[in-house]
């Protein structure tokens, strides 16, 4: 049902009434993205901890020896391994995406690779749509739906990438980047939205990273333009390496 709300009195001391629909107020579009939504996090009764903590290195000595990352890693000499195929790059069921509703052209999350916790940054190759609600303070504004092409860094996705890299560095997680970008979006609106600043933040985050960084170009993927400059291994030669499949471009 529409909601009637009086506006601020105008210069003629006359109150106007504006019809705000649920779409104008945001409703679930805003609630889903900015509030806790859905079921509570999974809980393990036996270990009495949240399963969300599975990507944190625990029960390790307090020293900063990188060999402690092998704690609880998979022993590949075990003879009773399951006989069925587990697809995916990481351990089965270990990937957990973070910041999912925001800047969906980039996928960020945590996973385990051979039992070792790692940070993951991947690329959305499909076109995604962004719902921009109307501004209640502006009577002329309307809700918009904007399409963003895949394999492209936009201002929001570039900032999301830099934010995830900084978070993984603070958590002391190795980082795996599946590079498949065609470049940055360089339109006038993107320049106004500080695409250059957020792209530079990615370079700064990689330069300050103190854990191993693996940049991998998957089969049939491509890395071109300014995207290559941002994830080049020369940014952090001590910790950063780049690999490419022979079928990549």
Buried (B, 14 or more C-beta within 10 A) or exposed (E): EEEEEEEEEEEEEEEEEEEBEEEBBBEEBEEBEEEEEEEEEEEEEEEEEEEEEBBEBEEEEEEEEEEEBEBBEBEEEEEEEEEEEEEEEBBEEBBBEBBEEBBBBBBBBBBBBEBBBBBBBBBBEEEBEBBEBBEBEEEEEEBEEEEBBBBBBBBBBBBBBBBBBBBBBEBBBBBBBBBBBBBBBEEEEBEEBBBBEBBBBBBEBBEEBEBBBBBBBBEEBBBEBBBBBBBBBEBBEEBBEBEBEEEBE
